[in-house]
Amino acid sequence: MAVPVAALVYFTLPSGRPAAEGAVSTANIRQVRDIGARRCQQCHMAMPKFSGLAGAPLGIGFDSREQVLEYAGRMYEMTAITRTMPPDNGTQITEDERQIIAQWIARLQYFLDKESPAVGQ
């Protein structure tokens, strides 16, 4: 069961670790999708590149902007909090990239709280 974005942000931010340069105020979905393309999509896509997978694990794919938004809380939980993704850090996600994801989730939550149309920006 995925943890709601609001609960994750409320109970875990700030992390106490420094954010990537400029990440606090500027982290956006384009950055997160770029990180996902490099660090997550080998497995988490409709047609995974990782050998032995017929589809995205647990059905969690990041093929579209909508999927990134749908699974944002789970992405945050697994990359920034428990740090279990990627497994054994097989794609070498950096600390800065983890912080960009965390900061984007915080920004996303801020816009959700404000009921702003800018949620996905």
Secondary structure, DSSP 8 states (H G I E B T S, - for coil): ----HHHHHHHH-S-SS---TTHHHH--HHHHHHHHHHHTTTTSSSS-SSTT-SS-GGG---SSHHHHHHTHHHHHIIIIIS---SGGGTT---HHHHHHHHHHHHHHHHHHHHT-TTTT-
